[in-house]
Amino acid sequence: MIETNSGLLEIYVGWEDKLDNDEWYFSNSFESITKGMSPEEAFNYVPNVIEVLLTLDNDFLVWETLYFLSELYSIATIGAGLLKGMI
């Protein structure tokens, strides 16, 4: 079983109030996770996000989390593309 990062889970606690106070709440929260992540770290973090996605039953949260997953893949594949170009 994957051990999900508590920082990721914390984003979903009280999200409605946090979103009311900051329209960029999810973007800022997810960015705080990905900031400084290497491509390998982003790739390895994907299962955490998928595990959370499978537990969500709110369409809005699912879409916000899918955008985050897309960002992780972007970070992971950019690094893979850079490495491929070096070989």
C-alpha positions in Angstrom: 0.0 0.0 0.0 1.2 3.5 -0.8 1.7 5.9 2.1 0.0 9.1 1.0 1.7 12.3 1.9 -0.2 14.0 4.8 0.4 17.4 3.1 -1.7 16.2 0.1 -4.5 15.0 2.3 -4.5 18.2 4.3 -5.4 20.2 1.2 -8.8 18.6 1.2 -9.6 19.3 4.9 -11.9 22.3 5.1 -11.3 23.1 1.4 -14.6 25.0 0.9 -13.8 27.7 3.5 -10.2 27.9 2.2 -11.4 28.3 -1.4 -13.9 31.0 -0.3 -10.9 33.0 1.2 -8.5 32.3 -1.7 -9.8 31.5 -5.2 -6.4 30.1 -6.1 -6.3 27.8 -3.0 -5.9 24.6 -4.9 -3.4 26.0 -7.4 -1.3 27.5 -4.5 -1.6 24.3 -2.4 -0.6 22.0 -5.1 2.2 24.3 -6.2 3.6 24.1 -2.6 4.0 20.4 -3.1 5.5 20.5 -6.6 7.8 23.5 -6.0 11.4 22.3 -6.4 10.4 18.8 -7.3 12.7 16.9 -9.6 11.2 14.9 -12.5 11.9 11.7 -10.6 10.2 13.0 -7.5 7.2 14.1 -9.6 7.0 10.7 -11.2 7.2 8.9 -7.9 4.5 11.1 -6.4 1.9 10.2 -9.0 0.6 7.1 -7.2 -0.1 9.3 -4.1 -2.4 11.5 -6.2 -4.1 8.6 -7.9 -4.8 7.0 -4.6 -6.5 10.2 -3.4 -8.3 10.6 -6.7 -9.9 7.1 -6.3 -11.4 8.2 -2.9 -12.9 11.5 -4.0 -16.7 11.7 -4.7 -16.9 15.4 -5.4 -16.6 16.3 -9.1 -15.0 19.6 -8.3 -12.3 18.0 -6.2 -11.8 15.3 -8.8 -11.1 17.9 -11.5 -8.8 20.0 -9.3 -6.9 16.8 -8.5 -6.7 15.8 -12.2 -5.2 19.2 -13.0 -2.6 18.5 -10.3 -1.9 15.1 -11.7 -1.4 16.7 -15.1 1.1 19.1 -13.6 3.0 16.2 -12.0 3.2 14.4 -15.4 4.4 17.6 -17.0 7.2 17.9 -14.5 8.1 14.3 -14.9 8.0 14.2 -18.7 9.9 17.5 -19.1 12.7 15.9 -17.1 12.5 12.7 -19.1 12.7 14.8 -22.3 15.7 16.6 -21.1 17.5 13.4 -20.1 16.6 11.8 -23.5 18.2 14.8 -25.3 21.4 14.3 -23.3 21.8 10.7 -24.3 
